[in-house]
Amino acid sequence: MAAFGTVFMPHMAFTSFENNQWNEAAIVASDSIQLHPGAHVLHYSSTCFEGLKAFKHADGSIHVFRMDQNLKRFDQSSRLLSLPDIDQAQVSKMILDIVAQYSADIPEPPGSMYIRPTHIGTEAAIGKAAAPSESSMLYVLISPVGDYFAGGSKPLRVLLDETGMRCAPHMGMIKSGGNYASALGPILAAKRDVQADQILFCPNGDVQETGAANFLLIDGNEIITKALDSSFLHGVTRSSILTLAADMGMKVTETQLSVEELLKRSAKPNVEAALSGTAAVLTSVGTLIHNGTEHSVGSGEHGPTTQKLRQALNDIQWGKAPDTHNWLTEVK
Ligand SMILES: *Cc1c(COP(=O)(O)O)cnc(C)c1O
C-alpha cells in the first residue's frame, strides 16, 4: 500500500480569486498548477488547507464527514491569514463535485477518500512581506487512503516538550503550512535522540497538542483535553470524540492540563492517552518521555476505551450506526 496521501485522483476542483471575485469553479488536471515564482505563498507562506474524508457505505452511497466544520475552519484560516474570504457554498460544491466524479474510486471501509482543500496567495509581489496577496488559488485534491492501522500499529512514544512550542501562539488555530515547517526541526530531533514518534508540545507545562493531532487523556470514565483557546488547532475529530464520549455517559473535562498532572494520572493502571485527527482518527499513546525518563501510560498498550470511542466514530462514518448528530453529507 502506498504511503498515506501519495496517491491522487487525476483531476481536482479548482477556482481562483482575481479582481475581487471568485471565478467559476472547474474540474482540472491535478498534476500541476501554474504559479509565478514570485507568488506570495512561496515567499510569505499565505497558505492554509483542510483535511476531511468521504466514506462509502455498504449500500454504495457516499458520505462526507462534518464538511460544515471543515468549511468553517477553512474560512477562519483564510481570514486570519488575510487571504481572500472563501465562498463556503462554492467550496462545498467543489468538494461534492470532485468526490462524486470519483465515487467509484472511494475505497471500502476501513479505507476512505481523503479530501484536501488548499488555499494559497498567488500574487507575484515579493515586496508584499507586510501586505496581503490580492489574488489566490483554491483547489480540492482527493486521495484514496487505506487503513491507517494496517499492520497492527504499536502505541506511540511521545516526547513531552515544555520549552519549545509548535508554532507562534497566534497561529495555533490556523491550519497553515508554516506551522508544520516550524515544528519539523524539534520533531526530527526527538525522533533521532529519543526514538519518539511525536512531540507533545507543552509550552510552560501546559499540555497542548502534537505536530498534527490533538491530545486526549482517558482516566476511567473521564476524558480530559485542553480547553479551546487560540493557541492550538481545534480538531473536528477532537470535538466528535468528546461528543461521543458524552453520549456514552463519560465525563468530558475541557481544561488546562499540566505536565505534572498528566504524569501523575498516567501512572494509574487504567489510564489511556490518544492522539486525535482526521487521518488516524484515534491513535493510542503508550509512552511519555519526560526529562530523559520514560513513563508508561496505564498499561502502555492499546486501551479499551480508546478502541471503543474510535469504533463509535467509525461506525457513524461507515453507516453502521445512526448519524444522530447529522454529521454526514450524502454525495449525489
Ligand atoms: C489537522 C490538525 C489536527 C486535527 O484536526 P482534525 O480536524 O481532527 O483533523 C490537530 N492538530 C493539528 C496541528 C492539525 O493540523
The ligand as a MOL file (V3000), in Angstrom:
LIG
                    3D

  0  0  0     0  0            999 V3000
M  V30 BEGIN CTAB
M  V30 COUNTS 15 15 0 0 0
M  V30 BEGIN ATOM
M  V30 1 C -5.4860 18.8990 11.4240 0
M  V30 2 C -4.8920 19.0260 12.7650 0
M  V30 3 C -5.4790 18.4530 13.9140 0
M  V30 4 C -6.6660 17.5450 13.8340 0
M  V30 5 O -7.7840 18.1540 13.3070 0
M  V30 6 P -8.9690 17.2790 12.7160 0
M  V30 7 O -9.9650 18.2750 12.3170 0
M  V30 8 O -9.4170 16.3880 13.8060 0
M  V30 9 O -8.4030 16.5070 11.5640 0
M  V30 10 C -4.9130 18.7170 15.1500 0
M  V30 11 N -3.8070 19.4650 15.2630 0
M  V30 12 C -3.2050 20.0000 14.1910 0
M  V30 13 C -1.9990 20.8340 14.3900 0
M  V30 14 C -3.7200 19.7880 12.9160 0
M  V30 15 O -3.1020 20.2920 11.8550 0
M  V30 END ATOM
M  V30 BEGIN BOND
M  V30 1 1 1 2
M  V30 2 1 2 3
M  V30 3 2 2 14
M  V30 4 1 3 4
M  V30 5 2 3 10
M  V30 6 1 4 5
M  V30 7 1 5 6
M  V30 8 2 6 7
M  V30 9 1 6 8
M  V30 10 1 6 9
M  V30 11 1 10 11
M  V30 12 2 11 12
M  V30 13 1 12 13
M  V30 14 1 12 14
M  V30 15 1 14 15
M  V30 END BOND
M  V30 END CTAB
M  END
